Amino acid sequence: MNEQENQELSSEQTRQAWPDSNSVRFMLFSIVALIVFYTLFRSEPLPDYFYASDKVGHFIGFFLLFCVARWVVPNRIHTGYILLTLLSLAICSEFLQGSDLLPQRHFSTQDMMANAAGLLFGFGVSLRVVGNRRLKE
């Protein structure tokens, strides 16, 4: 075997050893979603580190959730569908927090607005990034 064939074989083995990009994307989305939902549905809320830290956490969590979801979901699915799905999830999560299932948690319209703001900011960033990519092509 010559050196070029050896390098090609090594490269092929490396590609087979690493998971494909779709798997990595899905794993990243799953991790972000688990973190967001763990913080939302803990039996007790996270402590306040500064004024409105809870709202900042909601904003950042749903911003990241949208960005990673947009990265994971195939391009053939319109970004608006992702936004509507996550927005309904954000609203339902607040109603669930106000239910009898989580007695230490409470419903908050401000949390719901922070969730929606994070999603909308992610949507805007997504449109800007995709728009810039299309202009460059």
C-alpha positions in Angstrom: 0.0 0.0 0.0 1.4 3.4 -0.9 1.2 6.4 1.3 -1.7 8.1 -0.5 -3.9 4.9 -0.2 -3.0 4.8 3.5 -4.1 8.4 4.0 -7.4 7.8 2.2 -8.0 4.7 4.3 -7.2 6.6 7.5 -9.5 9.5 6.4 -12.3 7.0 5.7 -11.9 5.3 9.1 -12.0 8.7 10.8 -15.2 9.6 9.1 -16.8 6.3 10.2 -15.6 6.7 13.7 -17.2 10.2 14.2 -21.0 10.5 14.2 -22.5 12.3 11.3 -23.4 16.0 11.6 -27.1 15.3 11.9 -26.5 13.2 15.0 -24.3 15.8 16.6 -26.9 18.5 15.8 -29.7 16.5 17.3 -27.6 15.7 20.4 -26.9 19.4 20.9 -30.5 20.3 20.5 -31.5 17.6 23.0 -29.0 18.9 25.5 -30.2 22.5 25.2 -33.8 21.4 25.4 -33.2 19.3 28.5 -31.4 22.1 30.2 -34.2 24.6 29.4 -37.0 22.2 30.5 -35.1 21.2 33.6 -34.9 24.8 34.7 -38.5 25.4 33.8 -39.9 22.4 35.6 -37.8 22.1 38.7 -39.9 21.6 41.8 -38.5 24.9 43.1 -37.5 27.9 41.0 -33.8 28.8 40.6 -32.6 31.5 43.0 -32.5 35.1 41.9 -28.9 36.2 41.3 -29.9 39.8 40.4 -33.0 41.8 39.6 -35.0 40.0 36.9 -32.4 37.2 36.5 -35.4 34.8 36.1 -36.6 36.8 33.0 -33.0 36.9 31.6 -32.8 33.1 32.0 -36.1 32.6 30.2 -35.0 34.9 27.3 -31.6 33.2 26.9 -33.0 29.7 27.2 -35.6 30.2 24.5 -33.2 32.2 22.3 -30.7 29.3 22.4 -33.5 26.7 22.0 -34.7 28.5 18.8 -31.2 28.9 17.4 -30.3 25.3 17.9 -33.7 24.1 16.6 -33.2 26.2 13.5 -29.8 24.6 13.0 -31.1 21.1 13.5 -34.3 21.2 11.5 -33.8 20.7 7.7 -34.0 23.8 5.5 -37.0 22.6 3.7 -39.1 23.3 6.8 -40.0 27.0 7.1 -38.5 28.9 10.0 -42.0 30.2 10.8 -43.2 26.7 11.7 -40.3 26.3 14.1 -41.2 29.6 15.7 -44.9 28.7 16.0 -44.1 25.3 17.5 -41.6 26.7 20.1 -43.9 29.6 20.9 -46.8 27.3 21.6 -44.4 25.2 23.8 -43.3 28.3 25.6 -46.9 29.3 26.3 -47.9 25.8 27.4 -44.9 25.5 29.7 -46.1 28.6 31.6 -49.6 27.2 32.0 -48.2 23.9 33.1 -46.1 25.7 35.8 -49.4 27.3 37.0 -51.1 23.9 37.3 -51.5 21.7 40.3 -48.7 19.4 39.0 -46.0 21.9 40.1 -47.3 23.4 43.4 -44.2 25.4 44.2 -44.2 27.1 40.7 -46.6 29.7 39.4 -47.9 31.1 36.2 -46.3 34.3 35.0 -47.2 36.4 32.0 -43.8 38.1 32.4 -42.0 34.8 32.0 -44.2 34.0 29.0 -43.2 37.4 27.4 -39.5 36.7 28.1 -39.9 33.3 26.5 -41.6 34.8 23.4 -39.0 37.6 23.3 -36.1 35.1 23.3 -37.8 33.2 20.5 -38.5 36.3 18.4 -34.9 37.5 18.9 -33.6 34.1 17.7 -36.0 34.3 14.8 -34.6 37.7 13.9 -31.0 36.5 14.2 -31.9 33.5 12.1 -33.4 35.6 9.3 -30.4 37.9 9.4 -27.9 35.1 9.1 -29.8 33.3 6.4 -30.4 36.5 4.5 -26.6 37.3 4.6 -25.8 33.8 3.4 -28.2 34.2 0.5 -26.7 37.6 -0.5 -23.2 36.0 -0.6 -24.3 33.1 -2.8 
